[in-house]
Amino acid sequence: MKKTQLSLSTRAIHGDKLYAYKGPVSLPIYQTTNYRFDTSEDAVRYAKGDPSVYVYTRYHNPTVHDVETKLALMEGAESAALFSSGMAAITTGILAITKSGDEIISTPALYGGTYRFFRDELPKQNIKVHFLDPENLSKISNVATPKTTLVYFETPTNPTLALVDIAEIVRQTRVAEKRIGKKITVMIDNTFASILNQDPFSYGVDVVTESATKYIGGHSDVMAGVVLGKSEYLTKVRGLAKHYGGCADPFAAYLLFRSLKTFELRVERQNKNACILAKALEKNKNVNRVLYPGLPSHPQHKLAKKQMAGFGGMVTIEVKPSKKIAPVEAAAKVCDNLKIAVNAMSLGGVETLVSIPVYSSHVFMTDDELKRHGVTSGMIRISVGVEGIEDIISDFEQALAMI
Ligand SMILES: Cc1ncc(COP(=O)(O)O)c(C=O)c1O
């Protein structure tokens, strides 16, 4: 049986250690910065590209390598590179595709860190980003110029949980490629959905990136990121990672290895809990809107059913405005009165987390930018955990009753 025919969970647990493999059941941590050479000739062999010679952990590390192999196998990629954070993965992955003078097409609803990198940093390197609203994807082929090298997007988007049609993005990009006569890379940040719920490679996406700090890590205790794609591209990414230095730490890699064993169990439970919570909150009189792709009321529910295998663990609610209290104050009051759900940034952990986008991920955005991102001040983003969902529902009900 081919390894890629095994179920996601089997690949996440065993990686490529199957059949005749003899060795430790768990993953040894190579907590070392450098490696002894057999003879001095090893240095030359390494310089000539012999992958069996280990030199220095910023370049490669056996523990990190094992997790990269497992992630590539799980996500159906030829190769993967692990980084010290999602942002290190995203920025290095993008800079391996673009150079001064190039153009990127993206959508405005991005993770705040990525949006600010596009808005504030890339222009300094003479790389221009065109933001297209997701409803206008058909314009990709008009907006693309011979300088366009990358189309970059996220779906579901943070924090509004709007969807971008992956098949349409790929289709429109291929039309644009034909028009300009050159390759444009399509890259997605698949953090919010994770591979269990959404398989971008099956739609012809070229590069997938993820903050492994979230669902892959899943325990709010490890920072990491991953870039996945074709081997030729990953060789470039690794080359650049040596310069930018965002390499993954061996202990972080070990924690991910451990987390991957329960990846499917956790995410399945998060999907289920999120769906139950979203339905319950939709009935709450102090909630104006519940945004969750799995709800029939979600404007893109049909697309969600087409492109997602599960609807994910992220739910966003908007508290009902009242004359007594401003929306952001009402959102803060709910978050401050939760007894089980944790008022903390980040997402994807086993514990339910809440955050107010205008106070956290979107705090530095202008009113105009917030409007373009569809973010309102009464929104609370919920990363649903794996707790008993009845406890979480009661917790939200008592906190919402305070406003
Ligand atoms: C969708 C998304 N992408 C990327 C990142 C960045 O990941 P990290 O914090 O691991 O650098 C985040 C962080 O919240 C995120 O939500």
The ligand as an ORCA input file, in Angstrom:
! r2SCAN-3c Opt
* xyz 0 1
  C      -4.174     32.548      9.959
  C      -2.854     32.793     10.613
  N      -1.753     32.707      9.872
  C      -0.537     32.932     10.412
  C      -0.387     33.275     11.734
  C       0.986     33.554     12.287
  O       1.436     32.458     13.031
  P       2.497     32.558     14.223
  O       1.858     33.316     15.326
  O       2.789     31.130     14.526
  O       3.680     33.287     13.681
  C      -1.510     33.364     12.548
  C      -1.377     33.736     13.974
  O      -2.340     33.949     14.674
  C      -2.788     33.119     11.962
  O      -3.906     33.213     12.688
*
